Amino acid sequence: MRRRIARALARPLVLAAAGAAIPLVNAVPAVADSVVIGGFPVDVSHSPWTVALSSRDRFGGTRAGQFCGGVAVSRTAVLTAAHCLGGDVVGAPPTRDLKIITGRTDLLSGGGKEIRVRAIWVNPRYDRATNAGDFAVLTLTEPLPRSAVIPMAGPGDPAYTPGTSAVVYGWGDTTGAAAYAHSLHAARVHVLSDAQCERAYPGSAEGTYKPGTMLCAGEARGGRDACQGDSGGPLVAKGRLIGLVSWGSGCGRAGSPGVYTRVSDVVRTLARAGGSRAPHQGDGEA
């Protein structure tokens, strides 16, 4: 959803199931004119770890069933947003046709590969009220190529430094007015300081910024951002995964940057969880 549609909350950012209304909360039209808001087309070969979550049973075949994004962090593990896997999104129990689409730039093409999901692990500390801890792990039925995996930036990584240039990827709304892309887009944004993010989201109906589990990114004037349908997709800086699209207020609004799940918190949480649930960093098997 898009931010509060967690972009489903002060916008989680996921699409609604076929025939259902998109649950936008406090969302407004974006001040930008292209995907991922303010973005540009990109071939998936430049970001082979970016995948689409798909269920044709739930979302129809118009866009190959795409409803959220994800990112491969090991050959058999994909990270996405926890809110993308809620019962209101994928059903309870989850739809049996849940897949990831890898290596496909245009959702309407026959390129790439569709791989079924073998298991779902949702962060038990995910808080639907605040959107803190908004991540989940999908275990795949077959491995991805080693080249399709991106390393996660752990605690203390310089990629989290405010002002760092980053790129967000997705197949979501390109205008803030339900103009969903069928081809992968990217947008360049900058990591913002926790102080800026806390000023933008101090605690209201639009959401509360929690620096321990979140980071935000955007531009002071707005215009570049993730939007509905981009949830769970990657925010990348210095060649490492630093965030997952989570929530925000509107799309591309000045003063309302995108909020992302902080991947260093994901790394810590998975290390505590241990065992086969935790994907290894790099290109190893999960």
N, C-alpha and C positions, 0 to 999 in steps of 0.2 A: 504494500500500500504505500501511499506516499504519506509522508509526514503528516500529521495526526491523521490516517490510513496508514500509524507508526509508520507516512509518505506513501497502514490502516490506522494511526493514533493521533498526537497533535500533528500528526500525519504518519502512522506507519504507512509504507509505500508499496502496497500490493494491489493487484487487480481484483475485482469482484468476480465471483463465479458467474457462469453464463446465466443471463436472465435476472441477476440480482443487481441491486443498486451499489455503486461504489461508495463506501462509507467515508466520505470526506468530512473532516471536522475542522471548522475554521479555515478551510482552504480558500484561496483566492486566486484569480488568474495570475499567471507569471508575467513578469516584464521581460520577456525574451521571446525569440522566434524560432528556436530550433531544439533536437533530442538530447535525452538527458538534457535539461534546459540550457540553452546557450552553447550547445555542443556542435560536434562535427562527425561525419561518418568515419568509421574506422574498420579495417578488415580484422577479423578475429585472429588472424595469424600474428598480429602485433600484440595480442593479449590472449594467448591460447588457453589461459587458466580461467577466463571468463565464460561461464556457462549459463544457460537458461533453464529454469525449472518449468516443467510442462505437465499438464494433465488435460488431455482432450475431453475426457469424460466430464470434468468440472468446468472447463473454460472454452470448450469448442475448438474447432480446427482452423479458425480464421488466421491465427498467428501461431500455428503448431501447438496450441494449448499453453503458450507462455504466460506466466503470471507473476514471476519473481525472477531475480538473478541469483547467482551463486558464484563461488570461486574455489577452484581445486587447490587444496593445500597438501595433499598427498595423492598418490596414484589412485587410491580408492576412497578418498574422503573429500567431500565438498562442504564448505561453510556457507551458510545462508542465514537470514534473519529468522529468529524464533517465531515472530508474528506471521511469517509466511506459511507456517505449518500448523496454525490454529485450526480447530475443528470447523470454524466458520469459513475457513479458506479451503482446506483440502478434505474436509469431512472427518467424521469420527465413527469408526476408525478411518484412517487416511485412505484416500482413493487408491485402488490397486494399480492404476496405470501411471503413477507418479514416476517421472523420468527426469534425467538431465539431458540437455542437448549441448553437445560439445563440437567445436570446430565448424560452426555454422554462422556465417555473418548475417545472411538474410534468412529470416525464419520461414519464408515462403519457398525457399529453395530445397533441394534434396541433398545438400551438402552435409558434411560432418557425420555425426553419429548420435543416436539416441540410446542411452544406457539406463536400465531400470535401477531403482533404488532398493537395496536389500534391507536396510535398517535406518531408522530415524532416532537421533538422540537430541532432545531439546534441553538446553541448559536448565537445570532444576531451580536455579536462582533467578530465572527470567521473571521480571515483575511487569505484568500487563498494565498496571496502573501508571507506572513511571517510564516504562520501556527500558529500564536498566537491565543489563545482561541479555540483550536481544540477539542471541545467536543459537544456531543448532548445527548439528553435524549429520550429513547424509552419507551413508556407506553404500558404495556402488557394487553392482553385481560383477563387474569386470574392471580391470585397471585401465587408467588413462596412460598415454605416453609420458615419459619422464619430462619431456619438454613442455607439457601442459600443466605444470605445477609451479606455484609461486611461493617463496618463503614468507613466513609471517614475521613481522617486526615485533620483537619482544620488548619487555620493560627497559626503558633507558635508551632505546634506539633513537639516534639523531633524526630519523625520518619524522618523528612527532614534533620537532621543533617548530614553534609558530613562525609563519612566513614561508615554510617549505612549500614548494610547488608540488601539486598532486594531480592525479587524473582519476575521474570516476567514470565507470562504464555501465551501459545498460541498454535495454530495448524498450524503455518506458515512454511516458508521455513527453512529447517534444515541445509543448506550448503551455502546459498547465490547464488546457481546455479539452482533455481527453483525445488528443491527437497521438495515438500510440504508434510507435515505430515498428516496422518489421525488419529493419536493418540495424545492426549494432552501431551505437554512437558513444562518444566520449566527450567529456568536458574538462577543461583545465581549471582548477581552483587552487586556493591556498589554505594551508592549515592555519586555523585561528587560535588565539590564546584562550585558555580557560576563562580568563576574566571577560573577554569579549562574548564568549558563549553564555556565560552566566548572566551577563547583562541582557542578552537576547531572550533568554528563557529562565527568568528568575523564579518561576513557580506560578503558573496560571493555567487556564484551560488549554493553552497551547502546549504545555509541557514544562518539565523542570530539567535543566541540564545538570548531570551528575558526572563530574570530571573523572571519577574513578573508573567508570565503565563506558564513558562516551568521549568523543571528540567532535569538533565541528569544523567545517570547511566551507569556503565560499569566497565571495568578493564583496567589498564594502558597498559597492553600488548595486549589488545583486546581479541578476542576469545569467549566472552560471550555477547550475545546481542539478541534483537528481530530482526525480518526480515519480508519480504513481507508476507502478510496474517495475521500478528499478530496485525495490527493496531486496536486500540480501546481496546485492552486487558489490564489486570491489572498489575501494579507494586505495590507490597505489602511489607511493612516493619512494624515490630512490631505489626502485626495483623491488620493493617489498610491500606486502599487504599491510596497511595500517588501519583500515576501517571497512565496515560493512554498512551499506545504505540502510538507515533505520527510520528516522522521522524528522519532522520539521514543521514549519508554519507556511503553507503555500508552497510555491515553487519559484525559485529565483527572485524572491523579494528582498529588497534592500533591508538590512537590519534583521533578517530572519534566515541565517545560514542553515545549511543542511546539517543534521546531527547524525553521526555514525557510531556504531558499536566500536569501541576501542579494542583493537586486536591484541594489544599487550594484555588486556584483561582476559581475553579469550585464551591466550597462551597460559596464563596463570591458572585459570579455571580448569582447563584440560589437563594441566600437569597435576592438579589436585585430584581430578577424577581418575586419572591413571588408566591402566589396562588398555584394552583394545578400543575403548571409546575415544581415546585421545589420538588424533592424527599426528604423525611425526611432522616436524618441519622439514622443508626440502622436498626431495623426490622419492622418499622411501614409501613402502607399503604402509597402510594404516593398520 
